Amino acid sequence: METTQRQTYLDWLRILSILGVLFFHSAMPFVAEDGWHIKNHETSNLMMESNHFLHLFRMPLLFFISGTVSYYMMQRRSTLSFIGLRFRRLFIPLLVGMFIIVPPQIYMERLANGYKGSFLDFYPSTFNFQPYPKGNFSWHHLWFIAYLFLYDLIFAPLFAWMISPKSNGFKQKLAILARGKWVYLLMLPGILWFTFTSWDLPETNDLIHDGSYFVYWLLFLLAGFICILQSKLMDSLERNRRFALTIGFLSLMTWEVMRWNGIEPLHPHWPFQNIAFSYAFTALRPIIAWGWVLALVGYGKHYLNKPHNALNYLNQAVYPFYILHQTVIVLIAYYIVQTQNESILSKYIYTVGITFFVTVLTYHLLVRPYALTRFLFGMKPKEKLKTVPIREIVETKPEPILSALNL
């Protein structure tokens, strides 16, 4: 059975995921060990731990839901039409981000490291196209959009085949995974790939040197597409949500207990000489990620599949919010970290609050009302965003609200 009508819980999960990104990036100036564009003089190990936990599943969840969005956007479109749509909603905002949104982040980082020139002096260096960190050309947090665009570009023909009647036999076979707990076999490729490649290819987000994670993220996107393609798989995730949460919880507790006691590879207290134990420890990370992602989808389907009057507005806002938020954080953090006699907690709370305030109003006042800015930020043209009678919705089965996210 195919899913063609909107799935409201996926909209809510996307919104909550982007909100989680706000809390994650707002903490980066204050976390210990992890380098970032702007750093506070004092840092927190506990805040680092909470960020490490969020990082395990925040991007996997975003890619999983993006796979469901790609499915909906393929409805009633040819392969070329789908690629054209993704070019407009992903590639154009990526270019805008790299030439307008990201440069202020790099400039503030250069100021923090001793640069004395003005932004007008700095900005022409963007067009030297020398990659960051040596140069001043980067996509920074917009790597997610770049990767998503490439995934959809490469897999558009496969997606078109999967939603066509030609794949009916394949979809029927997928239904077998909905029995019992077989749906969790979808975890295996990602777990195995990460376990055996992540040591040699650590995460970089630069595409060229990111071979392990480029495939790792892709497997979440494909899982999202497959699960929404065969709705029985989503039903299975809902039915087995407690099982997925148990997997995520127990693997997380095992990982944390070992780490906090120095029992991890390359640590002096690591007691195992056999390489198999190192691989087993490494496998805990993707197991945690898959467990939490599938649990959140299952619980979301059970509890969040409810419409709300604010949902349409939030769905339009969430993509521009993602594009804008990190630049706002860096601009604010540059000044916040210079304040004296303020606790890390107060600086963090202020960073979150002001970033939310500035980003939302920037979207509402400067992006949402104008056709040009809507286009540059990958939004639908304003004239197309109109109320559709329920009767028409039932008869035509339009794209779900989820597609308004443009991801």
Beta strands, then each sheet from edge to edge (+ up, - down):
end
